[in-house]
Amino acid sequence: MLDVRGMLKPFAEEATKRSAEFEAQGFVSQDFADRLAETGLYRLCNRVEHGGLDGSAIDYARATEFLAEHDASAAWVLFIGITSALSYVNLPEEEQNRVFDGAPVTTAGVFAPMGRAVQASQNGEEGFLLSGRWQWGSGIRNAGYISAGGFVVNEDGSLQKDEKGRPDQRSFLMNFADVEILDTWHVTGLKGTGSTDFKVDNLFVPARRTFTLSTEGPDDRPVSRFPAFGFLAIGITAVALGIAKAAIEELTNIAKEKTPQGSRKTLALRSTTQITLAKSHARLKAARLLVYSEIEALWQEAVRGADISVEARRDLRLALTHAVQECTEIVRDMYTLAGGSSVYLNCPLQRHFRDVHVAQQHMMVSETTLELTGRLFLNIEVPTEQL
């Protein structure tokens, strides 16, 4: 297991000091992202020969969670960078070498197939003309490479099909300079992630720079056998776990110092504070233990090289969604307990409150996940491709 906490410690302390800066400008500052990239952490789960650290799913969760305890936006951008870089292993080997063998860069990407691509050729090379507009471009302002999802279509706009008769859905890898960044990220929480819209119009993308998450590439490591959507959801949950821990610590500090109006006792001496705080510690620890237990169980299946069972994927997604819901309620309780203190912008609790509620909105940890897992427990037939 990698010492990700040791690697991140100086960045975590810096992120705490610069969180207001990141939030005010709406993205993580480039100097911070560049130095983080130099450590190899953006390629945490990529192969060593590609500048990565060959980390596991647990390394990834622990790194994201630890940084989120100090700044949720910085942690969110990190996990998006890690998942994006890992998805690039589905590129042809030669193209991977081009992307990864240069100077360390940050990576970002959006899987949602909001683009449309028509087959074309340019300078004798086959590829696609890609057009589209994508939301939720977390970390794209820092990225050297950006991937975006889309469907391959015919000239009349109808969907092309792959060899299995399914719509030809791919991710398209682009250079940052070829993407137009739009100013749309005006939101309540996770402001520093820079998750703004971006677009391209008739951008030529060589076929060698396209990939699907189901491509059988040369990378057969356990991390590449790990379900892509489960891997993405781990990052969201790790951010929520970090936020909840930070909120508990902040409330603890406030409670020791604050004497509410009309009271002679500090907030810490109130029974409601003591009971709520005790329950919150238990809830967070239980949720966290369940998350890491299910990550480890699925990871062991990936290590064995077998097809990952539906049961393991189901249990992981359930644990992740459950944990995010628990964290949201914990943060809400800490915010409420602090009373009027929590509404001031100089109080970290108001940012934790906003950040965790935005994280909860992500579709990977939404109520629909509970519906899907519930159907599986009831043995009701349901598509599991995105489990």
C-alpha positions in Angstrom: 0.0 0.0 0.0 1.3 3.4 -1.0 1.9 6.1 1.6 -0.5 8.5 -0.2 -1.1 10.5 3.0 2.6 11.2 3.4 2.8 12.3 -0.3 -0.2 14.5 0.1 0.5 16.0 3.5 2.2 19.2 2.2 -0.5 19.7 -0.4 -3.2 19.1 2.1 -1.9 21.8 4.4 -1.5 24.2 1.5 -5.0 23.4 0.3 -6.5 24.3 3.7 -4.8 27.7 3.4 -5.8 28.3 -0.2 -9.3 26.9 -0.1 -10.9 30.4 -0.2 -8.6 31.3 -3.2 -9.8 28.2 -5.1 -13.4 28.9 -4.3 -13.3 32.6 -5.2 -11.7 32.0 -8.6 -13.8 28.9 -9.3 -10.9 26.5 -10.0 -7.8 25.0 -8.4 -4.8 27.2 -9.1 -2.5 26.0 -11.9 0.7 26.1 -9.8 -1.0 23.8 -7.2 -2.2 21.3 -9.9 1.2 21.3 -11.7 3.1 20.5 -8.5 0.6 17.8 -7.7 1.1 16.3 -11.1 4.9 16.2 -10.6 4.4 13.7 -7.7 2.7 11.3 -10.0 -0.5 11.4 -8.0 -2.7 12.2 -11.0 -1.4 8.9 -12.5 -1.8 7.1 -9.2 -3.3 4.0 -10.8 -1.4 4.0 -14.0 1.7 1.9 -14.8 5.1 2.9 -13.5 6.5 3.0 -17.0 3.9 5.6 -17.9 4.9 7.8 -14.9 2.3 6.3 -12.7 2.4 4.8 -9.2 0.6 1.5 -10.0 -1.7 2.2 -7.0 -4.8 0.2 -6.0 -8.4 1.2 -5.7 -7.8 1.6 -1.9 -4.8 3.8 -2.5 -7.1 6.0 -4.7 -9.9 6.1 -2.1 -7.5 7.0 0.7 -5.7 9.7 -1.3 -9.0 11.4 -2.3 -10.5 11.1 1.2 -7.4 12.6 2.9 -7.2 15.6 0.6 -10.9 16.2 1.0 -10.5 16.6 4.7 -8.6 19.8 3.8 -10.3 21.0 0.6 -13.1 19.1 -1.1 -12.6 20.9 -4.5 -8.9 20.0 -4.7 -9.7 16.4 -3.8 -12.5 16.3 -6.4 -10.2 17.5 -9.2 -7.6 15.0 -8.1 -9.9 12.0 -8.3 -11.2 13.2 -11.7 -7.6 13.4 -12.9 -6.9 9.9 -11.6 -10.0 8.3 -13.2 -9.4 10.1 -16.5 -5.8 9.1 -16.7 -6.7 5.5 -15.9 -9.3 5.4 -18.7 -6.6 6.4 -21.1 -5.2 2.8 -20.8 -7.9 1.9 -23.3 -6.1 3.8 -26.0 -3.8 2.0 -28.3 -0.4 1.3 -26.7 1.4 3.6 -29.1 -0.9 6.5 -28.3 -0.6 5.9 -24.5 3.2 6.3 -24.9 2.7 9.6 -26.6 0.3 10.9 -23.9 2.2 9.6 -20.9 5.8 9.8 -21.8 6.0 13.5 -21.8 6.2 16.0 -18.9 3.7 15.3 -16.1 0.3 16.8 -16.9 -3.1 16.9 -15.3 -5.9 15.0 -16.9 -9.7 15.5 -17.0 -12.7 14.0 -18.8 -16.4 13.6 -19.0 -17.9 10.2 -19.9 -21.4 11.4 -20.8 -21.9 11.0 -24.6 -23.0 14.5 -25.3 -20.9 14.8 -28.5 -21.6 13.6 -32.0 -18.8 12.4 -34.3 -18.8 11.8 -38.1 -16.1 9.7 -39.7 -13.6 11.7 -41.7 -9.9 11.8 -42.7 -7.3 14.5 -42.5 -3.8 14.5 -44.0 -4.2 10.8 -44.8 -5.2 9.8 -41.3 -8.6 8.3 -40.4 -10.6 9.8 -37.6 -13.7 11.8 -36.7 -15.1 15.3 -36.8 -16.4 15.8 -33.3 -18.9 18.4 -32.2 -20.5 18.8 -28.8 -21.0 20.6 -25.5 -20.3 18.9 -22.2 -21.2 19.8 -18.6 -19.4 19.0 -15.4 -15.9 19.5 -16.8 -14.2 19.2 -13.4 -10.5 20.2 -13.5 -10.5 21.0 -17.2 -8.8 24.4 -16.6 -5.8 22.6 -15.2 -5.7 19.7 -17.7 -3.3 19.1 -20.6 -5.6 16.4 -22.0 -9.4 16.3 -21.9 -11.5 13.3 -22.9 -15.2 13.6 -23.7 -17.9 11.1 -24.6 -19.9 10.9 -27.8 -21.7 8.8 -30.3 -20.5 8.1 -33.9 -23.2 9.1 -36.3 -23.9 8.9 -40.0 -24.1 12.0 -42.2 -27.9 12.1 -41.7 -27.4 12.1 -37.9 -28.5 8.5 -37.3 -26.4 6.4 -34.9 -23.8 4.1 -36.2 -23.7 0.6 -34.5 -20.7 -1.4 -33.3 -20.1 -5.1 -34.1 -22.6 -6.1 -31.4 -25.3 -3.9 -32.8 -25.1 -1.3 -30.1 -24.7 2.5 -30.7 -21.0 3.2 -31.3 -20.2 5.2 -28.1 -16.6 6.4 -27.6 -14.5 8.8 -25.6 -12.4 11.2 -27.6 -9.1 12.5 -26.4 -8.3 16.2 -27.0 -5.6 18.7 -26.2 -6.6 21.5 -23.9 -5.8 24.1 -26.6 -8.4 22.6 -28.9 -11.3 22.9 -26.4 -13.4 26.0 -25.8 -13.9 26.6 -22.1 -17.3 28.2 -21.3 -18.0 30.4 -18.2 -20.9 28.4 -16.7 -19.7 27.3 -13.2 -21.7 29.6 -11.0 -22.8 27.2 -8.2 -23.4 26.7 -4.5 -20.7 24.2 -3.6 -17.5 22.5 -4.8 -16.9 25.9 -6.5 -13.1 25.3 -6.7 -13.5 22.3 -9.0 -14.0 24.5 -12.1 -16.6 22.0 -13.4 -17.6 24.3 -16.1 -19.0 23.5 -19.6 -16.8 23.1 -22.6 -17.3 22.5 -26.3 -15.8 21.8 -29.7 -17.1 22.3 -33.2 -15.9 20.0 -36.0 -12.7 19.2 -34.3 -10.7 16.4 -36.0 -9.8 13.6 -33.6 -7.7 10.8 -35.0 -9.2 7.3 -34.6 -6.1 6.4 -32.5 -7.2 8.9 -29.9 -10.6 7.3 -29.4 -11.5 4.5 -27.0 -14.3 2.7 -25.2 -14.3 1.6 -21.6 -14.9 -2.0 -22.8 -11.9 -2.1 -25.0 -9.6 -5.0 -24.3 -6.4 -3.2 -24.2 -2.9 -4.3 -23.2 -3.4 -3.3 -19.6 -4.6 -6.4 -17.7 -3.9 -5.2 -14.1 -6.5 -5.5 -11.4 -7.2 -1.8 -11.4 -8.1 -2.0 -15.1 -10.5 -4.9 -14.4 -12.2 -2.9 -11.7 -15.7 -1.6 -12.8 -15.3 1.9 -14.3 -18.5 3.2 -12.8 -17.8 1.8 -9.4 -14.3 3.3 -9.6 -15.8 6.7 -10.4 -18.3 6.5 -7.5 -15.4 5.7 -5.1 -14.0 9.1 -5.7 -17.3 10.9 -5.0 -17.7 9.0 -1.8 -14.2 9.5 -0.6 -14.7 13.3 -1.0 -17.9 13.0 1.1 -16.1 11.0 3.8 -13.4 13.6 4.0 -15.9 16.5 4.2 -17.8 14.7 7.0 -14.7 14.2 9.0 -13.7 17.8 8.6 -17.2 19.0 9.7 -17.0 16.9 12.8 -13.6 18.3 13.7 -14.8 21.9 13.1 -17.9 21.5 15.2 -15.8 20.0 18.0 -13.6 23.0 18.0 -16.5 25.4 17.9 -18.3 23.6 20.7 -15.4 23.9 23.1 -15.2 27.7 22.6 -18.8 28.8 22.0 -21.2 29.8 24.7 -24.6 30.2 23.1 -26.7 33.3 23.9 -28.7 32.8 27.1 -26.5 30.0 28.4 -23.7 29.8 30.9 -22.4 26.6 29.5 -20.4 26.0 26.4 -21.9 24.2 23.5 -19.8 21.2 24.4 -21.5 20.8 27.7 -25.0 20.5 26.2 -26.3 16.9 26.1 -27.7 17.4 22.6 -24.2 18.3 21.4 -22.7 15.3 23.1 -25.3 12.8 21.8 -25.3 14.1 18.3 -21.5 14.2 18.1 -21.2 10.7 19.5 -23.7 9.3 17.0 -22.0 11.2 14.1 -18.7 9.6 15.0 -20.3 6.2 15.0 -22.2 6.8 11.7 -19.1 8.0 9.9 -16.9 5.2 11.1 -19.6 2.6 10.2 -20.1 4.0 6.7 -16.3 4.3 6.1 -15.7 0.7 7.3 -18.4 -0.6 5.0 -17.0 1.3 2.0 -13.5 0.1 2.4 -14.6 -3.5 3.1 -16.6 -3.6 -0.2 -13.7 -2.0 -2.1 -11.3 -4.6 -0.7 -13.8 -7.5 -1.5 -14.2 -6.3 -5.1 -10.4 -5.7 -5.4 -9.7 -9.2 -4.4 -11.9 -10.5 -7.2 -10.0 -8.3 -9.7 -6.7 -9.6 -8.4 -7.9 -13.2 -9.0 -8.5 -12.2 -12.6 -12.0 -13.5 -12.7 -15.0 -11.6 -14.1 -16.2 -9.3 -11.4 -19.4 -10.7 -10.0 -22.7 -8.7 -10.1 -22.9 -9.2 -6.3 -19.6 -7.5 -5.7 -20.5 -4.6 -7.9 -23.9 -4.3 -6.4 -22.6 -4.3 -2.8 -19.9 -1.7 -3.6 -22.3 0.7 -5.2 -24.8 0.3 -2.3 -22.0 1.0 0.2 -20.9 4.1 -1.7 -24.3 5.6 -2.0 -25.2 4.8 1.6 -22.0 6.5 2.8 -22.7 9.7 0.8 -26.1 9.9 2.3 -24.8 9.4 5.8 -22.1 12.0 5.3 -24.6 14.5 4.1 -26.7 14.0 7.1 -23.7 14.2 9.4 -22.5 17.5 7.9 -26.1 18.9 8.1 -26.2 18.0 11.9 -22.8 19.7 12.5 -23.9 22.8 10.6 -27.1 22.9 12.7 -25.4 22.3 16.0 -23.1 25.3 15.5 -26.0 27.6 15.3 -25.5 31.1 13.9 -21.7 30.6 13.8 -22.0 28.3 10.8 -23.6 30.9 8.4 -20.5 33.1 8.3 -18.2 32.7 5.3 -15.2 32.6 7.6 -16.6 29.4 9.2 -15.6 26.2 7.3 -18.9 24.5 8.2 -20.8 26.6 5.7 -18.4 25.4 2.9 -18.6 21.8 4.1 -22.4 22.1 4.0 -22.5 23.4 0.5 -19.8 21.0 -0.8 -21.3 17.8 0.5 -24.8 18.7 -0.9 -23.3 19.2 -4.4 -21.4 15.9 -4.1 -24.6 14.1 -3.2 -26.3 15.3 -6.4 -23.9 13.2 -8.6 -25.8 10.5 -10.5 -23.3 7.8 -9.5 -24.5 8.1 -5.9 -28.1 9.2 -6.4 -31.3 7.5 -5.3 -31.4 5.6 -8.6 -28.4 3.6 -7.4 -30.6 2.3 -4.5 -33.4 1.5 -6.9 -30.9 -0.5 -9.1 -29.4 -2.4 -6.1 -32.8 -3.0 -4.6 -34.0 -4.6 -7.8 -30.9 -6.9 -7.7 -31.7 -8.0 -4.2 -35.2 -8.8 -5.3 -33.9 -10.8 -8.3 -35.6 -8.5 -10.7 -34.0 -8.4 -14.1 -32.2 -5.2 -14.7 -29.3 -3.9 -17.0 -26.0 -3.9 -15.1 -23.7 -2.4 -17.6 -23.3 0.8 -15.6 -23.1 -1.0 -12.2 
